[in-house]
Structures are given as C-alpha cells and as structure tokens.
Amino acid sequence: MRKKFGITLATATAAALTGGLLVATAGPAAGLTPVLLATPAPAAVAKHHDDFNGDGRRDLVYGGTNDVDREGGTVNVLHGTAGGLDTARVHRIHQGSPGVPGTGEEDDWFGETSASADLNKDGYADLVVGNPTEHVGSAEYRGSVTVVWGSKAGLSGGTNVSPASGAGGRHAQFGRDVATGDFTGDGSPDLVVIGGGEAWLYRGPFTKAGATGKVSRIDKTGSGWYSHGLAAGKINGDGKTDLVILGTQFYGSEQRHRIWSLTGSSSGLSSGPSKTFSSEPWAAAIGDFDKNGYGDIAVGLPDQGNGRGAVTVWRGTSSGPSGSTTFTQATAGVSGSPEADDNFGYAVSAADANGDGYADLAVGVPHEDVGGHDDQGGVHLFRGGSGGLSGARSSWIPQTVVGPADDHLSFGFAVRLRDLTADGRADLALGAAQRGVVLRGTSALPTTGAATPLPDFEGGFTD
C-alpha cells in the first residue's frame, strides 16, 4: 500500500554533482561504462508555496465533505484568480482520486493535517496531506502522509512518504502534523512530519518516484520530549526557514507544556530556546508584527485560565525568540470579556492584511457565547504596528459574516490569512461548523460586506 523511497543517496548525490542522469551502457571491453546524459534545466521553484497550477496566484485548500457512500476524508482546492477564488470549480482530492494511493476507510481522516511547497522543484506547488488515523496492514492508526503533485492543470496523482524507523508503527499517527520550508537554505523545500511522538526532517528535493534526501529525527534526546504540533516561518532573518515545535516535556511524573524553537541551518535544524506555558499550546503562527526584520511567534493557548484562553507572542530577534507579551479578552482594547470555555486562541494565523508592511494576527474564539447563543464564536484581528501587536489595534469579526446567528456554530475554529488576489493585502479565510468564507483584504479591515462562501466546507485550512 505504501511506496518506498527507491533511490539511494549515493546515486542522488552523483546526479546532483554532475547535473545530469547517470546510466550504464555496454562498453567495448570493460563491460558497463557510466555515460552522462544531458537533462533539461530544472524549472524554478514555484513563487508561492500554495500555487498548485503555476499561474502566479495562491490557491486555497480546506477540509471538504465526503461524497455519498465514501469515507476517509476529502480536501477541497479552490484556484486563485485576479478577481479572487474560483468557487465555481471545486477540485476534490481524496484516496479515491486517480493516482492517489490508499483507500478511504471509516477511521481515516485524509486531510486532518496539510501543508504545501514545490517539493520536486518543477514550478508547481505540491500538497502534503496527513492522514494520522489510517490503518496500514495490522498497524492500527499508523498514519500516512501523501504528496499530491502540482501541475499546469492543478493537483493530480500522489506518492506516499515512507515513515522513518520509529515514526510509523501501531498508534504512531504518522502525519499528526506536517510543515514545509527550506530549512537548510539550499533552495530545495524540505518537509517535517510528526510520527511516533517525534518530529522528522525529510530533506528535499523529492521525486514522484519517492526519492528524498536524508531523513533525521528532531528530538530533545533523553529529556522526555513529546511533539504534537508544528509551525514554520522565518524568525532570525537569515533567509532560512525556522521551525517551532509544540510539545510536552515529562520530568518523572511532572508534565510541562512547552514550545521549542529551532533555527534553520545548512546541516538541518539547530536547537534553540524553549518556552513553558501553564496550558497546552494548541496552535502557532509566525509573523513580523513590529517590522524589525525578525519573525515573532504567536502561540494559541485556548485552555489557559479554565478555557478562557490566551495568545502569547514570543518576540523574534537576530539570535532567536526572546521576551514575550500575552493577550486575552481582558487586554485593554480587545472586544468582549474572558469567560470559561471561550477558547480564545484556538486558531491563529499571521500575514499582512492591510498592506502596511506589518504582519497582522487573526485569533479564533470558537466557543464565545454571543447574544444568548451558546458557542456561536467569533474572530479577533490584531493589527501589527510599531512595537508589535496591540489590543488598541484589534477588531472583532462576528459570526454573522458566514450566515444567521445560531448556537454551536464554533465560528473561528479555523482561520487563515493569505493574499489570494495578489493585491498586496492578505485575505482572511474563516471557518465555522460546515460553513466557511473568505473576506477580502483592504487598507482598513477585511471587508465583511462581500464575503465569498467556500463550497462544501468541513474542516481547517492548509498552513
């Protein structure tokens, strides 16, 4: 059911050094003689890590609904255009799609996690799809990760990523989270996957046949570290992608909730500082909120304070993250008031929504009670600016942008800021129970008067 990485590192290295393909042909006396065949120059890496059809526009991926009589999970893809998303043509991808390996089963959740990058460097972004609950043979919940390949026509076909030793056994949940970025700075996007409670770095480039570079484990050896979440972005300004791992560290019977910052380097990822929280870090996003050239880490802590929730921003510097500020619904200027089980910080996403050069932060509060409706939800948008984020520069986006108010809509359980129209302003994608919309970015607030509905919305957005 799983495809293996069939190419050896020695062969991959030889091809990289020569710039072509090594083949063996019959020589007149010596038997087999290596002959170098010229190969076309590779296409440039896709400009956007989420442009699957190579048209220069970002595309949007989110969890979709299954067809009738089909199980296992679906991801929906909408292509970007000059006028916004093409919602008339929804590209549905699942394990029944042509060329995508595996079979959708009752316990599967294909698309529970996802990320994207041009992994094979052909000019088209590829989609990495995690299915952490997939059964493989007798290994229940072993999990799987599939790369669905980009092309001029969009995403099609797929190749499974083979778990490293220790990443894919019974209940390993390989694909519990995935993240992409050029962590080594060599121009080839890399992939990080969580499996077996550990994070694993798969170096690029990748091929459709299943080849990849060296795979290594990312772990705090001997320290009882358990990984469960990832966020990738640029923190220290050196051009390489950095990584944040959300996890738990055990000290005997004591359990500590922590995040761990790692710096991209030519040899892989180098360990940096960790930060401890009183509740589990649930989500993270990286953005330069004060425009000082260094990425800040926003950490969603929805369980903090009996579920009232909080977001802590760990500020980026040239030497890595240092110093932090925490925001809640009790912060001056922030709309609403903190109540038990609101879960402020359940989802976070960062990008520049108004084109002023400062990253902004969207924060979901999916279980906020509004106007007598339980768990109606809402979203806060914090504007970046001099000194970073501020409650005084925050705005409230109500659930009613997706439809009539009601109970248990959980608006804000998914948020994503990305520029889908190439106008220099990030558009805000928002999710509620079986409803999703995109608000177009403007020089002020994202417009709420012309929300674009997302067809067959069911789950979260790709990072």
Solvent accessible surface area in square Angstrom, and as a share of the most:
residue,aa,sasa,rsa
1,M,116,0.52
2,R,29,0.11
3,K,99,0.42
4,K,149,0.63
5,F,54,0.22
6,G,68,0.65
7,I,74,0.37
8,T,82,0.48
9,L,101,0.50
10,A,79,0.61
11,T,65,0.38
12,A,36,0.28
13,T,71,0.41
14,A,30,0.23
15,A,31,0.24
16,A,82,0.64
17,L,147,0.73
18,T,65,0.38
19,G,60,0.58
20,G,8,0.07
21,L,92,0.46
22,L,69,0.34
23,V,47,0.27
24,A,68,0.53
25,T,59,0.34
26,A,94,0.73
27,G,19,0.18
28,P,147,0.93
29,A,99,0.77
30,A,90,0.70
31,G,40,0.38
32,L,129,0.64
33,T,58,0.34
34,P,102,0.64
35,V,55,0.31
36,L,97,0.48
37,L,85,0.42
38,A,107,0.83
39,T,63,0.36
40,P,123,0.77
41,A,93,0.72
42,P,112,0.70
43,A,51,0.40
44,A,85,0.66
45,V,58,0.33
46,A,15,0.11
47,K,175,0.74
48,H,32,0.14
49,H,64,0.28
50,D,2,0.01
51,D,6,0.03
52,F,0,0.00
53,N,26,0.13
54,G,38,0.36
55,D,74,0.39
56,G,33,0.32
57,R,62,0.23
58,R,47,0.17
59,D,1,0.00
60,L,0,0.00
61,V,4,0.02
62,Y,2,0.01
63,G,12,0.12
64,G,7,0.07
65,T,48,0.28
66,N,63,0.33
67,D,70,0.36
68,V,135,0.78
69,D,148,0.76
70,R,49,0.18
71,E,90,0.40
72,G,5,0.05
73,G,11,0.10
74,T,5,0.03
75,V,2,0.01
76,N,0,0.00
77,V,1,0.01
78,L,0,0.00
79,H,41,0.18
80,G,1,0.01
81,T,55,0.32
82,A,68,0.53
83,G,65,0.62
84,G,11,0.11
85,L,24,0.12
86,D,27,0.14
87,T,44,0.25
88,A,95,0.73
89,R,181,0.66
90,V,30,0.17
91,H,61,0.27
92,R,91,0.33
93,I,3,0.01
94,H,24,0.11
95,Q,10,0.04
96,G,57,0.55
97,S,18,0.11
98,P,124,0.78
99,G,55,0.53
100,V,11,0.06
101,P,19,0.12
102,G,23,0.22
103,T,88,0.51
104,G,26,0.25
105,E,65,0.29
106,E,139,0.62
107,D,61,0.32
108,D,12,0.06
109,W,147,0.52
110,F,3,0.01
111,G,18,0.18
112,E,81,0.36
113,T,20,0.12
114,S,14,0.09
115,A,3,0.02
116,S,1,0.01
117,A,6,0.05
118,D,3,0.01
119,L,0,0.00
120,N,33,0.17
121,K,53,0.22
122,D,44,0.23
123,G,21,0.20
124,Y,56,0.21
125,A,0,0.00
126,D,0,0.00
127,L,0,0.00
128,V,0,0.00
129,V,1,0.00
130,G,0,0.00
131,N,0,0.00
132,P,8,0.05
133,T,30,0.18
134,E,0,0.00
135,H,46,0.21
136,V,24,0.14
137,G,77,0.74
138,S,110,0.71
139,A,22,0.17
140,E,74,0.33
141,Y,64,0.24
142,R,23,0.08
143,G,0,0.00
144,S,1,0.00
145,V,0,0.00
146,T,1,0.00
147,V,3,0.01
148,V,1,0.00
149,W,9,0.03
150,G,2,0.02
151,S,32,0.21
152,K,169,0.71
153,A,95,0.74
154,G,1,0.01
155,L,4,0.02
156,S,70,0.45
157,G,20,0.19
158,G,8,0.08
159,T,6,0.04
160,N,1,0.01
161,V,3,0.02
162,S,18,0.12
163,P,30,0.19
164,A,24,0.19
165,S,112,0.72
166,G,60,0.57
167,A,0,0.00
168,G,26,0.25
169,G,34,0.33
170,R,157,0.57
171,H,97,0.43
172,A,12,0.10
173,Q,62,0.28
174,F,0,0.00
175,G,0,0.00
176,R,83,0.30
177,D,26,0.13
178,V,0,0.00
179,A,5,0.04
180,T,20,0.11
181,G,13,0.13
182,D,36,0.19
183,F,0,0.00
184,T,11,0.06
185,G,41,0.40
186,D,92,0.48
187,G,39,0.38
188,S,5,0.03
189,P,14,0.09
190,D,0,0.00
191,L,0,0.00
192,V,0,0.00
193,V,0,0.00
194,I,1,0.01
195,G,0,0.00
196,G,36,0.34
197,G,8,0.08
198,E,29,0.13
199,A,0,0.00
200,W,18,0.06
201,L,2,0.01
202,Y,1,0.00
203,R,40,0.14
204,G,9,0.08
205,P,70,0.44
206,F,7,0.03
207,T,58,0.34
208,K,109,0.46
209,A,82,0.64
210,G,2,0.02
211,A,8,0.06
212,T,15,0.09
213,G,18,0.17
214,K,116,0.49
215,V,48,0.28
216,S,31,0.20
217,R,124,0.45
218,I,14,0.07
219,D,35,0.18
220,K,42,0.18
221,T,111,0.65
222,G,85,0.82
223,S,33,0.21
224,G,41,0.39
225,W,14,0.05
226,Y,86,0.33
227,S,0,0.00
228,H,23,0.10
229,G,7,0.07
230,L,13,0.07
231,A,10,0.07
232,A,38,0.30
233,G,17,0.16
234,K,116,0.49
235,I,3,0.02
236,N,28,0.14
237,G,50,0.48
238,D,70,0.36
239,G,49,0.47
240,K,52,0.22
241,T,13,0.08
242,D,2,0.01
243,L,0,0.00
244,V,0,0.00
245,I,0,0.00
246,L,4,0.02
247,G,0,0.00
248,T,12,0.07
249,Q,8,0.04
250,F,92,0.38
251,Y,88,0.33
252,G,77,0.74
253,S,124,0.80
254,E,84,0.38
255,Q,94,0.42
256,R,88,0.32
257,H,37,0.17
258,R,41,0.15
259,I,0,0.00
260,W,7,0.02
261,S,5,0.03
262,L,3,0.01
263,T,44,0.25
264,G,3,0.03
265,S,26,0.17
266,S,97,0.62
267,S,89,0.58
268,G,2,0.02
269,L,31,0.16
270,S,50,0.32
271,S,78,0.50
272,G,24,0.23
273,P,61,0.38
274,S,29,0.18
275,K,47,0.20
276,T,67,0.39
277,F,20,0.09
278,S,97,0.62
279,S,13,0.08
280,E,48,0.22
281,P,0,0.00
282,W,116,0.41
283,A,22,0.17
284,A,19,0.15
285,A,13,0.10
286,I,27,0.14
287,G,10,0.09
288,D,35,0.18
289,F,2,0.01
290,D,33,0.17
291,K,103,0.44
292,N,73,0.37
293,G,52,0.50
294,Y,63,0.24
295,G,4,0.04
296,D,3,0.01
297,I,0,0.00
298,A,0,0.00
299,V,0,0.00
300,G,0,0.00
301,L,1,0.00
302,P,2,0.01
303,D,70,0.36
304,Q,49,0.22
305,G,43,0.42
306,N,111,0.57
307,G,5,0.05
308,R,94,0.34
309,G,5,0.05
310,A,1,0.00
311,V,2,0.01
312,T,6,0.03
313,V,8,0.05
314,W,14,0.05
315,R,91,0.33
316,G,2,0.02
317,T,43,0.25
318,S,74,0.48
319,S,104,0.67
320,G,7,0.07
321,P,10,0.06
322,S,66,0.42
323,G,38,0.36
324,S,45,0.29
325,T,60,0.35
326,T,66,0.38
327,F,12,0.05
328,T,34,0.19
329,Q,5,0.02
330,A,73,0.57
331,T,38,0.22
332,A,89,0.69
333,G,55,0.53
334,V,12,0.07
335,S,49,0.32
336,G,51,0.49
337,S,61,0.40
338,P,44,0.27
339,E,79,0.35
340,A,46,0.35
341,D,91,0.47
342,D,2,0.01
343,N,19,0.10
344,F,1,0.00
345,G,0,0.00
346,Y,65,0.25
347,A,12,0.09
348,V,16,0.09
349,S,9,0.06
350,A,12,0.09
351,A,22,0.17
352,D,35,0.18
353,A,0,0.00
354,N,28,0.14
355,G,43,0.42
356,D,60,0.31
357,G,43,0.42
358,Y,45,0.17
359,A,12,0.10
360,D,0,0.00
361,L,1,0.01
362,A,0,0.00
363,V,1,0.00
364,G,0,0.00
365,V,0,0.00
366,P,1,0.01
367,H,55,0.25
368,E,14,0.06
369,D,71,0.37
370,V,48,0.27
371,G,78,0.75
372,G,76,0.73
373,H,58,0.26
374,D,71,0.37
375,D,39,0.20
376,Q,6,0.03
377,G,0,0.00
378,G,0,0.00
379,V,0,0.00
380,H,0,0.00
381,L,0,0.00
382,F,2,0.01
383,R,27,0.10
384,G,3,0.03
385,G,7,0.07
386,S,96,0.62
387,G,74,0.71
388,G,8,0.08
389,L,21,0.10
390,S,30,0.20
391,G,5,0.04
392,A,89,0.69
393,R,87,0.32
394,S,20,0.13
395,S,29,0.19
396,W,73,0.26
397,I,5,0.03
398,P,50,0.31
399,Q,0,0.00
400,T,76,0.44
401,V,24,0.14
402,V,22,0.13
403,G,21,0.20
404,P,106,0.67
405,A,41,0.32
406,D,67,0.35
407,D,59,0.30
408,H,116,0.52
409,L,13,0.06
410,S,25,0.16
411,F,0,0.00
412,G,0,0.00
413,F,53,0.22
414,A,7,0.05
415,V,13,0.08
416,R,9,0.03
417,L,0,0.00
418,R,52,0.19
419,D,31,0.16
420,L,4,0.02
421,T,9,0.05
422,A,62,0.48
423,D,52,0.27
424,G,50,0.48
425,R,75,0.27
426,A,4,0.03
427,D,3,0.01
428,L,0,0.00
429,A,2,0.01
430,L,0,0.00
431,G,0,0.00
432,A,0,0.00
433,A,43,0.34
434,Q,134,0.60
435,R,76,0.28
436,G,5,0.04
437,V,7,0.04
438,V,11,0.06
439,L,0,0.00
440,R,98,0.36
441,G,2,0.02
442,T,41,0.24
443,S,85,0.55
444,A,68,0.52
445,L,82,0.41
446,P,3,0.02
447,T,45,0.26
448,T,69,0.40
449,G,77,0.74
450,A,73,0.57
451,A,30,0.23
452,T,46,0.26
453,P,94,0.59
454,L,9,0.04
455,P,38,0.24
456,D,59,0.31
457,F,4,0.02
458,E,79,0.35
459,G,17,0.16
460,G,39,0.38
461,F,27,0.11
462,T,4,0.02
463,D,80,0.41
